[in-house]
Amino acid sequence: MYKAPYELFNNQYGVRLSYIVSDVDKRNAESVALFSYSAYKLRSHRNQGFRIKEGRGLGNEALINFSKLPVQEQNVLIEKWGDPAKTTKHHQFKDFITPDAAALSFFSAYRLADGRSLPKEVILNYTTHASILNACHIIISNNSARRKAMGGVKANIWGKLAECVFNLDKKEFGHSLPPNYRRLQEKFRKYKKEGYTALIHRGFCNDNSRKVTVDVERLILSLYIAQNKPYVGDVSNDYLRFLAGDIDIFDFQTGEVFDRNQFCENGQPITLSEATVWNYINEPGNRIIVDKFRSDSLTFNSTHRPHHHRHAPNYSFSKISMDDRDLPRKMPNGNRVKAYYAYDITSGCVIGVAYSQTKDKALFIDCMRNMFHFLDRNGYGMPMQVEVEHHLVNTFKEDLMQAGVIFPFVRWCNPGNSQEKWAETGNRIKKYGYEKRYQDGIGRFYSRLEANKTKSEKIFDAQNNNYKEKTYSYQVLTADDKEIIEKYNNALHPNQKKYKGLTRAEVLAMYVNPELAQVDRALLLRYIGNVATTSIRRSQYVQVQYAKYSLPDPKVMLRLLPNNYEVKAYYLPNEFGETDSVYLYQNEVFICRCEKISAYNTANAEWSEEDPLSYSKQAHYVTKFDSMVKQKKAGLSRLKVVENTNYYAQGEVEVSLESALQPNERFDLPEDYHYEDYNRMNAINAL
């Protein structure tokens, strides 16, 4: 704690011994070194009253009577620290000012009504106020402290305290406490009653004090969000012209006309420099709002809008992500090939792909078919969840892509939020990590990075908008992309810390989710398969695409509707264009799965290894059919119908007489209708 060189003791001004002795082990760093410690001892012995206080006890220091020092030595002290009669109280008051850690903690944690914290300089200022008022409290409440600081006099104590507070060094104690003793006393009483909160100015962060500023800010921001996206300099110029009366500004939505008198303070217009306008616009809170008007949704979302933080699943096929893209290189007609990918998020593998020259729902269905072939070929189950966008897939929202139909969970990504779909990340990695490495012309002409910027050579013709650009056929582009997918899937997984030494394809195969359900082919093919209307023939087979497919059992005939042999056959050719089985539906109800009939050679001498099996299957089916017919036949009996002659009515028969029908005028023969006419009509009818 700081100790002043002077101290008032028993109404006498004393100088602390350490500030005047020259001995290294006893002097203060700021000592004026008037004499040695031994000289002090000698003077104290010879001169009565030279020492007004002995330095006995811990923390106590001997005081030398200022008035007993020679004039030369007094002048040295006055030149160094001032006249003790004028400065002693001030210096001694400083002795009681100690940093208030609790106040610093309180003001640092304090939050204003708008959620902001106090500025650093305000926190330090309020903490200093608390420390000074704490010192006032010690001096007032403690007689010993008051005697030490004020000479023990209690009269006019607040006047003396106010003088001490006012004379504090502003560089050392930056405060704004009132110099008037009444105001200081009032501040102290409020502080003792309310605590640290009393030191916070009531007008701090008050919107009323910023009303003019808010109006100016609103006008500047409104000018900045104009449709033509003006520069800051244009906004500043328009604001000054508005104040000068050169232009009027109104809100075309509400019709409100801005009153330039609202932009005055003390009768003078509030003029702003261009730098101030720039500061208003680029305050973080304001920048968010103006960018909402001036930027497209993609730019705004990627710059300002908060996003979710996620991590990849632990098992493959727990979630897949699907999205479309245009292949970077063009075809001769100037268009790009449309591609649709299905990614496994855990491994990053492409597990389904389709290509087309048009972006339509058929492209999505083709990708689903390709993915299903991949799953079926490798014996994987159906993925647990899929994330898709609304653009192409919305058509299937109520059937194929409804949660619980094919996929247990379906995530519909929000439109325009590309970062939500992992497939966007997969597309970027595939494009700039592999396509760029193995293909030419990959990048964008407007890319900032030189390595990703494509070259273009302008053709100066009548249109003045054509460029030389290498093109590729549809077949070449799709073949190149399939090759890239093969390289991409078999490259090392990017998370080598977790999957050390494993490729994406190996992670896909080794970390399959054990809870995967098997693919319901009958249900899946109803949505993504081809369909043909056919009929069941000879209680045995259906014909689809010129091939015959056998019923699994003759009893399937019992599931058909009465007198209706027509069914719909759903099928999905494999990558070689072959169809091994079809799935029959009648009236949207699944009937059975039919496998392809393998015909056997009629000549036994030419039989191959497959012919006996084919013969056995067909013979077994015929046997089952005969057995079914025999069983059903045994349940029936040959019956003969005879008249029951012993039947008598149990009660009397009531005979009711009905009146004869009256002739209808429509059918009455005319009077001139002769017998010859009747014979002629009979002859005609006989023909």
RODREN-594441 format. One record per residue (C-alpha): x, y, z negated; residue number from 1. Coordinates in steps of 0.5 Angstrom, whole numbers, plus 2048, in hexadecimal, padded with zeros to 3 digits. Layout:
REC;c1;c2;c3;num
REC;X;Y;Z;NUM
...
***
This chain:
REC;c1;c2;c3;num
REC;800;800;800;1
REC;802;807;802;2
REC;805;80B;7FC;3
REC;805;813;7FC;4
REC;80C;816;7FA;5
REC;808;81B;7F5;6
REC;803;819;7F0;7
REC;7FF;81D;7EB;8
REC;800;81A;7E4;9
REC;7FD;81E;7DE;10
REC;7FC;824;7E2;11
REC;804;824;7E4;12
REC;806;823;7EB;13
REC;80B;81D;7EB;14
REC;810;81A;7F0;15
REC;811;813;7F1;16
REC;818;811;7EF;17
REC;819;80D;7F5;18
REC;818;813;7F9;19
REC;81E;817;7F6;20
REC;823;812;7F4;21
REC;829;810;7F9;22
REC;82A;809;7F6;23
REC;829;804;7FC;24
REC;826;7FF;7F8;25
REC;821;804;7F4;26
REC;81F;809;7FA;27
REC;819;809;7FE;28
REC;81B;809;806;29
REC;818;810;806;30
REC;81C;813;800;31
REC;820;819;800;32
REC;826;817;7FC;33
REC;826;81D;7F7;34
REC;82A;819;7F2;35
REC;82C;812;7F0;36
REC;829;80E;7EB;37
REC;82E;80F;7E6;38
REC;82D;816;7E6;39
REC;826;815;7E5;40
REC;827;812;7DF;41
REC;82C;817;7DC;42
REC;827;81D;7DE;43
REC;821;819;7DB;44
REC;825;819;7D4;45
REC;828;820;7D4;46
REC;821;824;7D7;47
REC;81B;823;7D3;48
REC;815;822;7D8;49
REC;819;820;7DE;50
REC;816;81A;7DE;51
REC;80E;81A;7DD;52
REC;80D;813;7DE;53
REC;811;80D;7DD;54
REC;811;807;7E2;55
REC;80F;801;7DD;56
REC;80B;7FC;7DF;57
REC;80A;7F8;7E6;58
REC;808;7FD;7EB;59
REC;809;803;7E7;60
REC;80F;808;7E9;61
REC;812;80E;7E6;62
REC;810;815;7E7;63
REC;815;81B;7E7;64
REC;812;822;7E5;65
REC;812;826;7EC;66
REC;812;82C;7E8;67
REC;819;82A;7E4;68
REC;81C;829;7EA;69
REC;821;82F;7ED;70
REC;81E;833;7F2;71
REC;823;830;7F8;72
REC;820;829;7F6;73
REC;819;82C;7F6;74
REC;81A;82F;7FD;75
REC;81D;828;800;76
REC;816;825;7FD;77
REC;812;82A;800;78
REC;815;82A;807;79
REC;814;823;807;80
REC;80D;822;804;81
REC;80A;828;803;82
REC;808;82C;7FC;83
REC;806;827;7F7;84
REC;801;82C;7F5;85
REC;7FD;82C;7FC;86
REC;7FF;824;7FE;87
REC;7FF;820;7F8;88
REC;7F8;81F;7F7;89
REC;7F8;81D;7FF;90
REC;7FD;818;7FE;91
REC;7FB;815;7F8;92
REC;7F4;814;7FB;93
REC;7F7;810;801;94
REC;7FA;80C;7FC;95
REC;7F3;809;7FB;96
REC;7F1;808;802;97
REC;7F2;801;804;98
REC;7F0;7FD;80A;99
REC;7E9;7FA;809;100
REC;7E9;7F3;80D;101
REC;7E2;7F2;80B;102
REC;7E0;7F8;80F;103
REC;7E4;7F6;815;104
REC;7E1;7EF;815;105
REC;7DA;7F2;814;106
REC;7DB;7F8;81A;107
REC;7DE;7F3;81F;108
REC;7D8;7EE;81E;109
REC;7D3;7F3;81E;110
REC;7CE;7F3;825;111
REC;7CA;7F9;827;112
REC;7C3;7F9;829;113
REC;7C5;7F7;831;114
REC;7CA;7F1;82F;115
REC;7D0;7F5;82F;116
REC;7D6;7F5;82A;117
REC;7D9;7FC;827;118
REC;7DE;7FF;82B;119
REC;7E5;7FE;828;120
REC;7E7;805;827;121
REC;7E0;806;823;122
REC;7E1;7FF;81F;123
REC;7E8;802;81D;124
REC;7E4;809;81B;125
REC;7DF;806;817;126
REC;7E4;801;813;127
REC;7E8;808;811;128
REC;7E2;80B;80F;129
REC;7E0;805;80A;130
REC;7E7;805;808;131
REC;7E7;80C;806;132
REC;7E0;80C;803;133
REC;7E3;806;7FF;134
REC;7E9;80A;7FC;135
REC;7E4;810;7FA;136
REC;7E0;80A;7F6;137
REC;7E6;808;7F2;138
REC;7E8;80F;7F1;139
REC;7E1;811;7EE;140
REC;7DF;80B;7EA;141
REC;7E6;80A;7E7;142
REC;7E9;80F;7E2;143
REC;7F0;80C;7E3;144
REC;7F0;80D;7EA;145
REC;7EC;814;7EA;146
REC;7F2;816;7E5;147
REC;7F7;814;7EA;148
REC;7F4;817;7F0;149
REC;7F1;81D;7ED;150
REC;7F4;81E;7E7;151
REC;7EF;81C;7E3;152
REC;7EA;821;7E4;153
REC;7E3;81F;7E6;154
REC;7E0;826;7E7;155
REC;7DF;828;7EF;156
REC;7E1;821;7F0;157
REC;7DE;820;7F7;158
REC;7E1;827;7F9;159
REC;7E8;824;7F8;160
REC;7E6;81E;7FB;161
REC;7E3;821;801;162
REC;7EA;825;802;163
REC;7EE;81F;801;164
REC;7EA;81C;807;165
REC;7EA;822;80B;166
REC;7F2;822;80A;167
REC;7F3;81B;80C;168
REC;7F8;81A;812;169
REC;7F3;819;818;170
REC;7F8;815;81C;171
REC;7F9;810;816;172
REC;7F2;810;814;173
REC;7EE;811;81A;174
REC;7E7;813;817;175
REC;7E1;818;818;176
REC;7DE;818;811;177
REC;7DB;81F;80F;178
REC;7E0;824;80C;179
REC;7DA;827;808;180
REC;7DA;824;801;181
REC;7D2;824;801;182
REC;7D2;820;807;183
REC;7D8;81C;805;184
REC;7D4;81A;7FE;185
REC;7CE;819;802;186
REC;7D1;814;807;187
REC;7D5;810;801;188
REC;7CE;80F;7FD;189
REC;7CB;80C;804;190
REC;7D1;808;805;191
REC;7D0;805;7FE;192
REC;7C9;804;7FF;193
REC;7C9;801;806;194
REC;7D0;7FE;806;195
REC;7D4;7FE;80D;196
REC;7CD;7FF;811;197
REC;7CD;806;80F;198
REC;7D3;808;812;199
REC;7D0;806;819;200
REC;7CE;80D;81D;201
REC;7C6;80C;81E;202
REC;7C7;80F;825;203
REC;7CC;80A;827;204
REC;7CA;806;82D;205
REC;7C3;80A;82D;206
REC;7C0;80A;834;207
REC;7BD;811;832;208
REC;7C4;814;832;209
REC;7C5;811;839;210
REC;7BE;813;83C;211
REC;7C1;818;841;212
REC;7C7;813;843;213
REC;7C2;80D;844;214
REC;7BE;811;849;215
REC;7C5;813;84D;216
REC;7C7;80C;84D;217
REC;7C0;809;84F;218
REC;7C0;80E;855;219
REC;7C7;80D;857;220
REC;7C6;805;857;221
REC;7C0;806;85B;222
REC;7C3;80A;860;223
REC;7C9;805;860;224
REC;7C4;7FF;862;225
REC;7C1;802;868;226
REC;7C0;7FE;86E;227
REC;7C6;800;872;228
REC;7CB;7FF;86C;229
REC;7CE;805;86B;230
REC;7D5;807;869;231
REC;7D6;80A;862;232
REC;7D8;810;865;233
REC;7D2;811;869;234
REC;7CE;810;862;235
REC;7D2;815;85F;236
REC;7D1;81A;865;237
REC;7C9;818;865;238
REC;7C9;819;85D;239
REC;7CC;820;85E;240
REC;7C8;822;864;241
REC;7C2;820;860;242
REC;7C4;825;85A;243
REC;7C5;82A;85F;244
REC;7BE;82A;862;245
REC;7C1;828;869;246
REC;7BD;821;868;247
REC;7B7;81E;864;248
REC;7B7;817;862;249
REC;7B0;813;861;250
REC;7AF;80C;85F;251
REC;7AB;809;865;252
REC;7A8;804;861;253
REC;7A5;808;85C;254
REC;7A5;80F;85F;255
REC;7A9;812;859;256
REC;7AC;818;85B;257
REC;7B3;819;857;258
REC;7B3;81F;853;259
REC;7BA;823;854;260
REC;7B8;826;84D;261
REC;7B9;820;84A;262
REC;7C0;81F;84C;263
REC;7C2;826;848;264
REC;7C5;826;841;265
REC;7C5;82D;83D;266
REC;7C2;830;844;267
REC;7C8;82E;848;268
REC;7C8;828;84D;269
REC;7CB;822;84B;270
REC;7D1;822;851;271
REC;7D5;81B;851;272
REC;7DB;81A;855;273
REC;7DC;814;85A;274
REC;7E0;810;855;275
REC;7DB;811;850;276
REC;7D6;80E;855;277
REC;7DA;809;856;278
REC;7DB;807;84F;279
REC;7D3;807;84E;280
REC;7D2;802;854;281
REC;7D8;7FE;852;282
REC;7D6;7FD;84A;283
REC;7D5;7F5;84A;284
REC;7CE;7F5;848;285
REC;7CC;7FA;84E;286
REC;7D0;7F6;853;287
REC;7CC;7F0;852;288
REC;7C6;7F4;853;289
REC;7C8;7F8;859;290
REC;7CB;7F1;85C;291
REC;7C4;7EE;85C;292
REC;7C2;7F3;861;293
REC;7C8;7F4;865;294
REC;7CA;7ED;866;295
REC;7C7;7E6;868;296
REC;7C5;7E1;864;297
REC;7CB;7DC;865;298
REC;7D0;7E2;863;299
REC;7CC;7E4;85D;300
REC;7CB;7DD;85A;301
REC;7D3;7DC;85B;302
REC;7D5;7E2;858;303
REC;7D0;7E4;853;304
REC;7CB;7DF;851;305
REC;7CD;7DA;84C;306
REC;7CD;7D3;84D;307
REC;7CD;7CC;84A;308
REC;7D3;7C8;848;309
REC;7D3;7C1;849;310
REC;7D8;7BB;84A;311
REC;7D8;7B5;84F;312
REC;7D4;7AE;84C;313
REC;7D8;7A9;84A;314
REC;7D5;7A3;84E;315
REC;7D5;7A3;856;316
REC;7CD;7A3;859;317
REC;7CB;7A7;852;318
REC;7CA;7AD;857;319
REC;7CA;7AE;85E;320
REC;7CA;7B5;862;321
REC;7C8;7B6;869;322
REC;7C8;7BC;86D;323
REC;7C9;7BE;875;324
REC;7CE;7C2;878;325
REC;7D1;7C4;87F;326
REC;7D7;7C1;882;327
REC;7DC;7C6;883;328
REC;7DE;7C5;88A;329
REC;7D9;7C6;890;330
REC;7D6;7C2;895;331
REC;7D7;7C5;89D;332
REC;7D0;7C8;89C;333
REC;7D2;7CC;897;334
REC;7CE;7C9;891;335
REC;7D1;7C5;88B;336
REC;7D0;7BE;889;337
REC;7CB;7BD;883;338
REC;7CD;7B8;87E;339
REC;7CA;7B6;877;340
REC;7CE;7B3;872;341
REC;7CD;7AF;86B;342
REC;7D2;7AF;866;343
REC;7D3;7AB;860;344
REC;7D5;7B1;85B;345
REC;7D9;7AC;856;346
REC;7DE;7AA;85B;347
REC;7DD;7AF;861;348
REC;7DC;7AA;866;349
REC;7D7;7AB;86C;350
REC;7D2;7A5;86C;351
REC;7CE;7A7;871;352
REC;7CE;7AC;878;353
REC;7CA;7AD;87E;354
REC;7CB;7B2;884;355
REC;7C6;7B5;889;356
REC;7C6;7BB;88D;357
REC;7C0;7BE;88A;358
REC;7BF;7BF;882;359
REC;7B8;7BC;881;360
REC;7B5;7B7;87C;361
REC;7B8;7B1;880;362
REC;7BF;7B3;87E;363
REC;7BD;7B2;877;364
REC;7BA;7AB;878;365
REC;7C0;7A9;87C;366
REC;7C4;7AB;877;367
REC;7C0;7A7;872;368
REC;7C0;7A1;877;369
REC;7C8;7A1;877;370
REC;7C8;7A1;870;371
REC;7C4;79C;86F;372
REC;7C8;797;874;373
REC;7CE;799;86F;374
REC;7CB;797;869;375
REC;7C8;791;86C;376
REC;7CE;78F;86F;377
REC;7D2;78F;869;378
REC;7CD;78D;864;379
REC;7CC;793;860;380
REC;7C5;795;85D;381
REC;7C1;79B;85E;382
REC;7C5;7A2;85B;383
REC;7C1;7A4;855;384
REC;7C1;7AC;857;385
REC;7C1;7B0;85D;386
REC;7C2;7B7;85E;387
REC;7BF;7BA;864;388
REC;7BD;7C1;867;389
REC;7B6;7C3;869;390
REC;7B8;7C5;870;391
REC;7B7;7BE;874;392
REC;7B5;7BA;86E;393
REC;7AF;7BD;86C;394
REC;7AA;7B9;871;395
REC;7AC;7B3;86D;396
REC;7AA;7B6;866;397
REC;7A4;7B2;865;398
REC;7A6;7AC;867;399
REC;7AE;7AA;868;400
REC;7B1;7AF;864;401
REC;7AC;7AF;85E;402
REC;7AF;7AD;858;403
REC;7AE;7A5;856;404
REC;7AC;7A3;85D;405
REC;7B3;7A2;860;406
REC;7B8;7A6;85B;407
REC;7B6;7A6;854;408
REC;7B8;7AD;854;409
REC;7B8;7B2;859;410
REC;7BB;7B9;858;411
REC;7B9;7BF;85D;412
REC;7BE;7C4;85D;413
REC;7BC;7CB;85D;414
REC;7BC;7CF;864;415
REC;7C2;7D3;865;416
REC;7C6;7D0;860;417
REC;7CB;7CC;863;418
REC;7D0;7CB;85D;419
REC;7CA;7C7;85A;420
REC;7CB;7C1;85F;421
REC;7D1;7BD;85E;422
REC;7D1;7BC;866;423
REC;7D3;7C3;867;424
REC;7DA;7C2;863;425
REC;7DB;7BB;867;426
REC;7DA;7BF;86E;427
REC;7DF;7C4;86C;428
REC;7E4;7BF;869;429
REC;7E3;7BA;86F;430
REC;7E3;7C0;874;431
REC;7EA;7C4;871;432
REC;7ED;7BE;86F;433
REC;7EC;7B9;874;434
REC;7E9;7BC;87B;435
REC;7EE;7C2;87B;436
REC;7F4;7BD;87A;437
REC;7F2;7B8;87F;438
REC;7EE;7BD;884;439
REC;7EF;7C3;888;440
REC;7EB;7C9;888;441
REC;7E8;7C8;880;442
REC;7E7;7CF;87D;443
REC;7E3;7D5;87D;444
REC;7E5;7DB;882;445
REC;7E3;7E0;87C;446
REC;7E7;7DC;877;447
REC;7EB;7E0;872;448
REC;7F1;7DB;872;449
REC;7F5;7DB;878;450
REC;7F6;7D3;878;451
REC;7EE;7D2;878;452
REC;7ED;7D8;87D;453
REC;7EC;7D5;884;454
REC;7EF;7D8;88B;455
REC;7EA;7DB;890;456
REC;7EB;7DE;897;457
REC;7E6;7E3;899;458
REC;7E4;7E3;8A0;459
REC;7E3;7EA;8A3;460
REC;7DC;7E9;8A8;461
REC;7D6;7EC;8A9;462
REC;7D3;7E9;8A2;463
REC;7D9;7EB;89E;464
REC;7D7;7E6;899;465
REC;7DB;7E0;89B;466
REC;7E1;7DC;899;467
REC;7E5;7D7;89B;468
REC;7E4;7D1;897;469
REC;7E6;7C9;897;470
REC;7E0;7C5;898;471
REC;7DF;7BD;896;472
REC;7DA;7B8;898;473
REC;7D4;7B6;893;474
REC;7D8;7AF;893;475
REC;7DF;7B1;892;476
REC;7DC;7B6;88C;477
REC;7D8;7B0;889;478
REC;7DE;7AB;88A;479
REC;7E3;7B0;887;480
REC;7DE;7B2;881;481
REC;7DE;7AA;87F;482
REC;7E5;7AA;880;483
REC;7E6;7AF;87B;484
REC;7E1;7AC;876;485
REC;7E5;7A6;876;486
REC;7EB;7AA;874;487
REC;7E7;7AE;86F;488
REC;7E4;7A8;86C;489
REC;7EB;7A4;86B;490
REC;7EF;7AA;869;491
REC;7F1;7AA;861;492
REC;7EB;7AD;85D;493
REC;7ED;7B4;85B;494
REC;7EC;7B2;853;495
REC;7F3;7AE;853;496
REC;7F3;7AF;84B;497
REC;7ED;7AB;84A;498
REC;7ED;7A6;850;499
REC;7F5;7A6;851;500
REC;7F7;7A3;858;501
REC;7F0;7A1;85A;502
REC;7ED;7A4;860;503
REC;7E5;7A6;861;504
REC;7E3;7A0;864;505
REC;7E6;79C;85E;506
REC;7E3;7A0;859;507
REC;7DC;79F;85D;508
REC;7DD;798;85C;509
REC;7E0;797;855;510
REC;7DC;79C;851;511
REC;7D5;79A;854;512
REC;7CF;79B;84F;513
REC;7CD;795;84C;514
REC;7C6;797;84B;515
REC;7C5;798;853;516
REC;7BE;795;855;517
REC;7BE;790;85B;518
REC;7BC;794;862;519
REC;7B4;792;863;520
REC;7B5;791;86A;521
REC;7AE;790;86C;522
REC;7AC;797;869;523
REC;7B2;79B;86B;524
REC;7B1;798;873;525
REC;7AA;79B;872;526
REC;7AD;7A2;872;527
REC;7B4;7A2;876;528
REC;7B2;79C;87A;529
REC;7B0;79B;881;530
REC;7A9;799;882;531
REC;7A5;794;887;532
REC;79E;792;887;533
REC;79D;78B;889;534
REC;799;785;888;535
REC;79A;77E;884;536
REC;79A;778;889;537
REC;798;771;888;538
REC;798;772;881;539
REC;7A0;772;881;540
REC;7A3;778;884;541
REC;7A3;780;886;542
REC;7A7;782;88C;543
REC;7AB;789;88B;544
REC;7B0;78C;891;545
REC;7AF;785;895;546
REC;7B1;781;88F;547
REC;7AD;77C;88B;548
REC;7AD;77C;883;549
REC;7AA;777;87F;550
REC;7A6;778;879;551
REC;7A9;775;872;552
REC;7A3;770;871;553
REC;79C;76F;875;554
REC;798;771;86E;555
REC;79A;778;870;556
REC;794;777;875;557
REC;790;777;86F;558
REC;792;77F;86D;559
REC;78F;782;874;560
REC;789;785;874;561
REC;783;782;877;562
REC;783;781;87F;563
REC;789;785;87F;564
REC;790;783;881;565
REC;793;789;883;566
REC;799;78C;87F;567
REC;79E;791;87E;568
REC;7A5;78E;87F;569
REC;7AB;793;87C;570
REC;7B2;791;87D;571
REC;7B9;795;87D;572
REC;7BE;792;882;573
REC;7C5;792;880;574
REC;7CB;796;882;575
REC;7CC;791;888;576
REC;7C4;792;88A;577
REC;7C2;78B;887;578
REC;7BC;78A;883;579
REC;7BC;784;87F;580
REC;7B5;785;87B;581
REC;7AF;789;87B;582
REC;7AA;78B;876;583
REC;7A3;78A;877;584
REC;79D;78F;874;585
REC;796;78F;875;586
REC;792;795;873;587
REC;798;798;870;588
REC;798;791;86B;589
REC;79F;78D;86C;590
REC;79E;786;86F;591
REC;7A4;783;86F;592
REC;7AB;783;872;593
REC;7AD;77F;878;594
REC;7B3;77C;87B;595
REC;7B5;77B;882;596
REC;7B4;775;885;597
REC;7BA;771;888;598
REC;7B8;76D;88E;599
REC;7BC;766;88E;600
REC;7BE;762;894;601
REC;7B9;75E;897;602
REC;7BE;759;899;603
REC;7C1;755;893;604
REC;7C7;754;897;605
REC;7C9;75B;897;606
REC;7C7;75D;890;607
REC;7CC;761;88C;608
REC;7CD;762;885;609
REC;7C7;767;884;610
REC;7C2;763;888;611
REC;7C1;75E;883;612
REC;7C0;763;87E;613
REC;7BB;767;882;614
REC;7B7;760;884;615
REC;7B7;75F;87D;616
REC;7B4;766;87B;617
REC;7AF;766;880;618
REC;7AD;75E;87F;619
REC;7AC;760;877;620
REC;7A7;766;879;621
REC;7A3;762;87D;622
REC;7A3;75C;878;623
REC;7A1;762;873;624
REC;79B;764;877;625
REC;799;75D;878;626
REC;799;75C;871;627
REC;795;762;870;628
REC;790;761;875;629
REC;78F;75A;872;630
REC;78E;75C;86B;631
REC;789;761;86D;632
REC;785;75C;871;633
REC;785;757;86B;634
REC;781;75D;867;635
REC;77C;75D;86C;636
REC;776;758;86D;637
REC;772;755;873;638
REC;76B;758;872;639
REC;764;756;876;640
REC;75E;75A;875;641
REC;757;757;874;642
REC;750;75A;873;643
REC;74E;75A;86C;644
REC;747;757;86D;645
REC;745;756;865;646
REC;746;75E;864;647
REC;73F;761;862;648
REC;73E;768;860;649
REC;73D;769;858;650
REC;738;76E;858;651
REC;732;770;85D;652
REC;733;773;863;653
REC;730;77A;864;654
REC;72E;77B;86B;655
REC;72E;782;86D;656
REC;72A;785;873;657
REC;72D;78A;877;658
REC;72A;78E;87C;659
REC;72B;78D;883;660
REC;730;792;886;661
REC;72C;797;88A;662
REC;72E;798;892;663
REC;733;79D;893;664
REC;732;7A2;898;665
REC;739;7A2;89B;666
REC;738;79B;89D;667
REC;731;79B;89F;668
REC;730;798;8A6;669
REC;72D;79E;8AA;670
REC;726;79C;8AD;671
REC;728;79C;8B4;672
REC;72E;797;8B2;673
REC;72B;791;8B7;674
REC;72D;789;8B6;675
REC;731;78A;8BD;676
REC;736;78F;8B9;677
REC;736;78A;8B3;678
REC;739;784;8B8;679
REC;73E;789;8BB;680
REC;741;78B;8B5;681
REC;741;784;8B2;682
REC;745;782;8B9;683
REC;74A;788;8B8;684
REC;74B;785;8B1;685
REC;74C;77E;8B3;686
REC;752;781;8B7;687
***
